[in-house]
Amino acid sequence: MTAAVETAALTKRFGARPALDGVDLVVEEGAVFGVIGPNGAGKTTLMRLMLDILRPTSGSVRVLGEEPRAGGPALRRRIGFLPGELRLESRITGRELLRHFAEISGPVERGAAEALADRLGLDLGRQVRTLSKGNKQKLGLVQAFLHRPRLLVLDEPTSGLDPLVQQEFLAMLREARQGGQTVFLSSHVLSEIQQAADRVAILRAGRVVVVSDVESLRETAVRRVRVGVAAGSEGGLRAVLEALPNVTGLSFGAEDHRVRAAATVEGAIDPFIKAIARFPVADLTVEEPDLEESVLRLYGERIGDGERAGDGERAGDGERAGDGERAAHPSSPLHGGHRGTGKRGAR
Amino acid sequence: MTAVPLLRRSLAGGWRSLLGWSLGVAAALLLYLPLFPAIGGNADMRELLDTLPPELVRTIGYDQITTGAGYTQSTFFGLMGFLLLTIAAVSWGTAAVAGDEENGALELTLAHGVSRRQVVLERSAAVAARLVWLCLLSGVLILLLNGPAGLELREGNLVAGVAALLGVTLLTAMVAVAVGALTGRRAFALGAAAGVAVLGYALNAVGNQTEDLAWLRDWSPYAWAFREAPLVNGADWGGLGLLYGLSAALLVVALVALDRRDITG
């Protein structure tokens, strides 16, 4: 397969400040590729380079086999783009705006705009400047999907969408992939797109830290577990769990006639299950793996050696799992999970 | 694909603004011109003008106010019409590229199947079309008022005057478009265009005062448009050539500039 997007040593500086610093990425055609990173990591810059809104300082980028500047309007007609900061302030209605975009990026199937708007629950009859942030985002998504482009470039597509609409959006992504479209999307939280993406790249301070497929991330996944065993087993349980190499962040608590343990299991869950099987297990909770945490862990291992001072806090997470991590999170596993859980629960 | 989508979008999106400017221009004409018999042709007015300092009279262009052509020039072409159309030109020219870029809309437009040159061309054309409309409206209204107000303007000279007004305001608009395309900054585009218009007016006014300073008018777009009194003498081809030629040159600058740089916003 040819690559839908290919960058080589792609660098973009604004003045002296590098926004992208030697990025090498390949996005296969037909893939759903996610770029994850905090604000300012360079995600938006990368996408703007793909659309010829910005020009590279050095290095190269090819989109659908063409260099964006040389590809010009004909290339951009094959791309659907959702900007990260969508500012729609005009008095025209959503329908008129979409008709305009259909004219310059068409052809568009008859009724496509209405169908997409219906799906996302968007009223096309209202002036776009009066729309709420979430509804503007929906309009942005509609204009990106409208002409069924070969490549969708979506900057923070889920921002401002409520959970139900996010679900509909993820369904649209799946259909796009089934239809052979390539999707390149960004988010600052992996949990929002891990269900949709095949591969993810982690971007920090303008550099690609990790590129991984979501499946192998799942294999190295970090899971939060909680187990309750009958009173009196605490000493034995502690000894057994401490002996497991992939269990960290152990904590214990006692209730009436029960001992509760919470821990973080990295990678395979099997040794943990086998280990607790010898105790009378009263209850067991294994949370769905949080891929973001896995990624941060990988990230911590790769450049945790103080390569970037500003990221020291994050990088340390990987090494000091357990307590360090829990301190950094708003809630502890003992009190009903970690970030991401709530979002998943709401879907 | 239909023709000139960006041009049509600009015109469709700006009809409220155009309607407002049209009303303003019409109001200015309908308020001023019918008063010519009472003011310009009036003996009391002549006496009043004689008592005013001649510098002031020359600055506001009232030295010719006693003829229909002079009155129309001083009240509308040289003053209210110039002012209204200049403000419109500055604001439309600024919005065409720089304003659109700063509010983030240009990024989205350029992510679609249009080239940057097409954006500059069609948006400039939309600004020009709106200025043409205001000038046509002015021309038609003046023609209608010509008889009733006793202005005794010759039609050919009226066309020349309208062409001069269009030229000087188009030049102002194109300064805004070009500076917007060069910098992407609203404030720069607006400042440059308003600066050119104000400076042009001021240089002309100072240049009118004495023969020693008359050379200042060579640097004033306002003077290029009006110093040969087109309503009296007909088209000043040299002046019109400068106005339209420089406007075209600024369009080329804008086309090249926007094509070469990053879109920020």
Interface residues (C-beta under 8 A of the other chain):
Chain A: R48 L51 D52 I53 L54 R55 G72 P73 A74 R76 R77 I79 F81 P83 E85 L86 R87 L88 E89 S90 R91 I92 E96 H100 F101 E103 I104 S105 G106 Q143
Chain B: M1 T2 P5 L6 R9 A12 G13 R16 N103 G104 A105 E107 L108 T109 L110 A111 H112 G113 V114 S115 Q118 R261 D262 I263
